């Protein structure tokens, strides 16, 4: 989905007008309308403001992830060798509980290795 389509969909989802969003961003309604029509694209600072208004990430707005607001996972030290996979988004759909279970399993594997 294009940025312009996402902006329109998100705005309608929360029940605001183009004027409402434009006012919060600090631009004219016509300026915001240009974003929704795909005739202009917001700069990075404006994207951050828009993401905050809609409670989504800039990555979501730009189509880099399908998750509007992925949870921020706390990755324990036991999983330091797989951090790269987390940062690449390979595990972006895991819950914090599932990450904690992975860490618990990593501790178990390390303990087993020490016993050998």
N, C-alpha and C positions, 0 to 999 in steps of 0.2 A: 504494500500500500504506500502511495506517495505521501510525502510530508503534508501537502495541501489537503489530501483526503483525511489524514489522521487529525489534523487541526480541526477540521469541520466536524468530524465524528466526535472527538473529545469535547468540543465546545457544546454540541447538542446534548451529549450525554449528561453534562452537569447543568444544563438548562440556562446557559448564558448567551447573550447576544454578542455579535461582533463588536458592538460599541463597548460592552462590558469588558471584553478581553482587551480591546485596544486601550481603554482607559487604564487598566491595570499594568499594561506594558509601557504606557506613556507615549503612544503613537495615535494617529488619527484612525477612525474607523475605516476610511478608504485604504490606508496603509495596511491595516490588518486584513482587509478583504483581499488585497493583492496576494497575501500569503495563502489564503484559502483557495484562491483561483489558480495558484501556481505561477503567477506572473512575477512574483518576487520571492526571495527567500530571506528569512531573518538571519541576522548576524549571530555569532556565537553567544554574546551576552544576552541578546533577546531570546535565543533558544533556551537559555538557562531559566530565564524568567517564565517563559511559556511552560517549560517542563514543571516548574514549581506550581504554577496555577493549576495545571491538570494533574499534578501529583504523579508524574511519570518521569522516566529518565530521558536525557538528551539522546542516548543510544536508541531508545524506543522510537522517539520522534524521527530519527534519521534512518530507521529501518535496520539497525545493527543487531537488534534483539526483538523477539516477539513478546517478551514479557514487559508489560508497561512499567512495573515497579518491582523488579526482583529484590528479594530480601538481601540484606547485607549479612553474609555468613561470616562467622568467626571461625577461622581455620586454625585448629590447634597445631602446635609444634610437631606433634607426631605425624602430621600429614605434610610436612615441609617438602617432601620429595614429589608430591602431587599438586603443589600450589599452582604450578604452571597450568595444569588442566583446569583448575578452578578459574584462574584469570582469563583463560581462553574461552570460558563459558561452557565448557563441556559438562559441568555439573550444575548449571544455573537453576535447574528445576528441583534440586535437593532441598529439603527442609533443614532447619538447624538441628532438629532431632536426628535426622539421618546423617548429617555431618558428624555429630557427636558420636553416633554409633560407629562410623568409620574410624574415628580417632580411638575409640575403645578397642576396636579390632586391631588397629595398628599397635597399640600398647601391648595387646595380647601376643601378637606376632613377635614383637621385640623381646618380650619376656620369654617366649618359647626359644628364641634364638640364643638367649643367654644361658638357658638350661642345657643346651646341647654341647 
